[in-house]
Amino acid sequence: MSTGRVYATSLLLIAALTALLWPAFWNGFPIVFPDTGGYLARPFDGTLAMGRSALYGAFLAAGAPLKFWPNVIAQAALTIWILAMVVRTHGIAARPLYITGAALGLSLLTGLPWYVSQLMPDILAPCAILALYLLAFRQACLSRLEIVALCGLIAFAIACHMSILALGLSLAAMLVLWRLVASRLDAPQPELLAPALALALGILFAPLSNLALAGKFAFTPGGVNFIFG
């Protein structure tokens, strides 16, 4: 790749990141939600709290010295990576111009940049859903490294918010049902092994991360209000 093309690609990717982070830039600081402090306190207190992942708290703590900008930049980069993979696996060349255009469109027409820009694990939910979709229906277009990375993303997302586990298990059940009827409908059959492995890793990683950060091998506690939600 020529030097000029490298510069052009870098500028386009920076533009995509900026598009997804415009609420944070406009605010002058990453968006803080009322629950943000509860997450951030977990690794410092060494305790588990209702619905507050210690792992996501550690993620926030790592970016604290730089005023949490690394956190939202990482969330934006993860979102762009997933978008690029979805585009590529559907037969569209994953050119930086296309990815930047998609990021600009989503930043103007959806609430995506607000979720990317806030110090909350909510953005991991749609990323995990797309990762499950890619593993189930586009696995043939993925490299082995990409499959491993997607499984890691799902496991990390589950450990950061337990609702993603409930959502993932529900989607896995739907994938099983879809596979049973897909042959009769002449529809694509989903792969089940990789999504199941990713969910199993998340189920293991969630209590392990709590053990490492809070000294307790347990899932992040919840309550009936979270189940209702």
N, C-alpha and C positions, 0 to 999 in steps of 0.2 A: 504494500500500500504506500502510495506517495505521501510526502510530507504534507502537501496541500490537502489531500483527502483526509489525513489524520486530523488536521486542524478543523476541517469542515465537520467531520464526524463528532469531534469533541464539542464543538460549538452547538451542534444540534442536540446532543445528549444533555448538555448544560441547559439548553432552552427547555427540554422536556422536564428536567428536574425543577427548573424555575416555575414552569407552568403548574406543576403539582404542589409546589410549596408557596404559591402566591399569598394564601391567607397568613402564613407565618411571616413572610417578608412584609406584608402590609401591616401586620400587628407589631413588627419589630422584635418578635420573640415567638418561639413555638407556642401553639395554642395549649393553654392549661385548662384541664377539665377538673371539676371538683374532686374526682376520684384519683387524680394524678398523685397527690401527696400520699395517699394510702399505699399506692404501689411503691413509691420511692422510699417510704419508711421501712419496708419489709427487710431489705438486706442490712440496714443499719440497726434495726431492733432485733433482728434474728428471730422473728416470730412470724406465724401465719395469721392472716386476718381474712375475714369474710370477703370472698370474691376478689382478693388482691394478690395476684401472682408475685411471688418472691423473685422469680426469674425475670419477669418484665421489670420489676423494681431494680434488679441488678443491671439490666440493660440501660435503664434511665440513669442510674448512678454512674455508669461508665461515661456518659456524655455530659454529666453535670459540670465538669471543669470548663467546658466550652459552651456553657449556657444551653445545653441540650440540642444544639444544632446538629451534631453528628447523628443523633437519634432520628430526627425527622428526615435528614438527608438519606440515612440508611433505609427508612421506610419508603421514601420516594424511589430510591434505586431498586428496591425489591419489587415495587409495583411496576416499574418500567420493565424490569427483567421478565416478570410474568406476562405482561402485555406483549412483549416482543416474542416470547415463546408461543403464545397463543396465535399470534399473527403468522409466525413462521410455520407452525404445524398445520395450518389451514391452507397452505400452498401459496401464501403471499410472501414475497421477498421481505425479510425483516430489515429493510433499509432504514437507516437513522431518520431519514426524512419522513417515512411513513409512521414510525414510532413517535416522533415528535408531533406530527399532525394528530395522531390519536390522543396523545397526552394533552395537547391544546384543546381538542374537542371535548374531552372528558372534563378538563378543568373549567370549561365555560358552561357546559350543559348538565353537569352532575355535581353531587356533593363530594366527589372523590377527594379533591384537594383539601377539604376541611378535615377529613379523616386522616389523610396522610400527614397533615401539619400538626395534629394534636398529639400530645404526649399520653396516648392511650393505645392499648393493644387491638382496638377495634379493626384497624386496617388489615390485621392479620387474618381476619375471618374471610373476606372475599379472596385474598391471596391463597388461603388454604383450599377454598372451594375450587378455584381455578386449577390449583395443583392436583387435587383429586381428579378433576375432569381430565387433565392431561395424562395422568397415569392410567386412567380407565379407558380413554378413547383415542389418545394420540401417542401411546407409548412407542409404537413402531417408528415414529418420527423423532424420537428422543435418543440421545446418546446415553451410555451407561452412567456417565458422570452427572448428566442432567436428571436422570431418574433418582440417583442418590441424593442430589441436591433438593429435589422436590420432596422426597421422603423426609429429609432433614427439616425442610421448611414446615411441613405439616406437623412434625413432632414438636418443633419449637413453638408453633402457634398454639397447639393444644396445651403445652406447659404454661403459656402466657395467659390463656383464658379458657376456663373449663367449658364454657358454652360451645367452644369450637369442637370439643370432643363429642358433645351431644349431637351437634350438627353433623359432624363427620360420621358418627355411627348411624345416624338416620339416613344419610346419603349412601352409606355402604349397604344398608338394607335395601334401599331403592335400586342400587346397582345389581344386587343379587336377583331381585324380582325382575328387573329389566332383562337380565341375561336369560332368565327362564322363558321369557316370552319373545325375546328378540328374534330367535330363529323362525318363529311362526309369523312374525311381522316382516321378515326379510330386512331387518334393521341391524346396524352395527352392534356386535356383542362387546360389552366392556371387559377389560382385563380386571381381574379381582385380586390377584396376588399382591401386586405392588401397593394398591390402596390399603389392603388389609395390613400389610407390613408397616406402612407409614402410620396407620392408626395405632397399631400395637406398640410401635416405638414411642408414640406420644403418650400412651397409657403408662409406659415404663419411665419415660423421661420426666413426666410431671412430678411424681413423688421423689424421684432421684434428685431433681433440682431443688425441691423443698428440703430434702435431707442435707444437701450440701450448703444451702443458704440459711436454713432455719433449724437444722438439727432434728427434723421430724420427717420420717418416711410416710408421707400422707399426701392425698390430693389437697389442693387448695380448698378450704371449707366453703360451703355455700349454704343455701337455705331455700325455703319454699318459694320465696319471692324470685329467686334466680330460676328455679324450675318453671314457675309460671311465666317468667319473661322468655 
